[in-house]
Amino acid sequence: MAAVDLSTHPGHLARRLQQAHSLLWGAMVSEETTSPQFAVLNALEEKPGMDQRTLSEHVHLDRSTVADVVARLAGRELLERVRDRRDGRRNVLRLTAEGRRVHRRLVTRTERMNRVFLAPLDEDERRTLLRLVARVAGAAEELRG
């Protein structure tokens, strides 16, 4: 059987894209805070007081990954778990002052990294790429259920 052209395999291309993203993230954003950790910080800056289940849905990460990310960020004192005033059985998450400071610093760095990452594309191509990738990712998440 003949070899296949991997440039026509979206999974292969997605892996290459993820490798490039990871390389740029480490070089331009942070070696300490991962991209999923940034997503959690960003979500809690946007909507403080989410519980872990809601946070998981908001950032499109599975619950076990979010639990690990939350534990690591809490260990670094970037977020805190507090009892929900309306429902004492429920914990909600909030950024600490240090968490907000780290988030602000990383926002600037991620913006710069994204410009470098998408530099080969013009503005219309960037919008199209992001729209199409989001559509495929959303459909894949629906399959996962």
N, C-alpha and C positions, 0 to 999 in steps of 0.2 A: 504494500500500500504506500502511496506517495505521501510525503510530508505535507502538512497543511500550512497555509499562510496564516500565521498567528496575528498578523495585522488586521485580520477580519474577525478575531475573537474578542468580544468586548471584555470578558473576564481577564484576559491576558493584558489588554490595554489598561483596564482599571488597576491591575496590580502594578503596572509600570508607572501609572499616574500616582498611585499611592506611594510608591518608592520615591518618586521625585518630590512629592509633597513632604514626606518624612525628612528627606535630606534638607530641603529648604527650611522646614520648621526648626530643625535642630540648629541650623546655621544662622537663621535670621530672627527667630522668635524666642525659643527657649529650649534649653537642654533639660530644664527642671520640670516645667509644666508641659504636659502633653496636649495634643489637639483635643482629645475628649475632655480633659480636665478644663481646658479653656472653654469648651462648649458649656460645661456645667457652670463655671464662673459667670459666663455671659448670660446664661438663662436666669441665674439668680440675681444678676444685676437688673435684668429686664423685669422679672417677676419674683421679687423676694417673697419668701414664705411658702414655697411649694413643698409638698411632701415628695419623697423619693419616687413613688409611682408616677406622679404627675410629671416630675422632672424627667424621668425615663422616657415618657411619651413625648415630652417637649423637645428633647434633644435627639430623639430617634436612636437611643442606645438601649440595649437590653437591660433588664433589671439588675442582673448580677454585675454587669460592667459598671452601671451607675453606683451600685453599692460599694464597689471597690474604689471608684473615683471619689465618692463622697468620703469614704474612710481616709483615703490619702490626703485629700484637701483638708479634712478636719484635723488630721495629724499634723499638718503644716500650719494649722490655725488660720486657714483662709476662709473657712466657713464654720458655722456652728449649728448644732441641732437644738431647737427649743420647743417646748410644749406649746401646742396650739391653744390660744386663749379660749377659743370657742369649743374645742374638743380636746380635753386633757389626755385622751388616749392616743392622740396623734402628735407626731413630731413634724415640725417644719424646718426648713433650711434657710439660713440667711448668711450673706457674706459678712465677714468681720471687716473692720477698717483696713486691715492688711490685705484681705481678699479683694476689696474694692481698689486698693492701690495697685496690686498686681494686675487686676483686670484692666485698669486704665493703661498701664504700661504695655500690656500684651495687645490691646486693641490697636495701638499705633504700629506695633511691630507686625501684626497680622495683615494690616492694610498694606504695608510696604511689601511683605512677602507675597501677597496676592497679586500685586502689580508685577512683580518679577515672574511669578508663576504663570500668569496669563499674558505676559509680554508678547509672545509670538502671535497673538490674536488681536484683530482690531476690535473696536467697541461692540459692533454688531455681532461679531463672532463670539465674543465673551458672553454677551447676553444669551445668545442661542445655545452655546455650550452649557451654561449654567441651567437654563430652562430644560434642556433635554436630559442632562444628568439628573436633575431633580425629579423629572418625570419617571425615568427608569428606576431610580432609587425608591420612589414612592410606590411604584408597581411591585418592586421586589419585596418591599415591606408588607404589602397587602398579601402577597403569596405566603409570607412567613406567618402571617396571621396575628 
